[in-house]
Amino acid sequence: MRLGTRWTARTPPPSAVPERLHAQLAAVEATLPAGDPVPRWTLTWLEGRPIAELDTGVIVTLDDDGEPVVRSDPDDGFA
């Protein structure tokens, strides 16, 4: 069992966040408007796969091939 974590966007991800997600997390954060409040990420694990969800609903995870993907629609069949 892996435990998740939370952290504030635009800060370095905690060590629990897989390195493979870092570039996509940064890309999502680059699109956020400046100012407060700054959203937070939540890392959870589902069947061994990391899922980072921003408070805005954007999800960054790994696909079946281990490649990072970004999803923004919670009704796309993923969540």
Buried (B, 14 or more C-beta within 10 A) or exposed (E): EEEBBEBEBEEEBEEEBBEEBBEBBEEBBEEBEEEEEBBBBBBBEEEEEBBBBBBEEBBBBBEEEEEBBBBEEEEEEEE
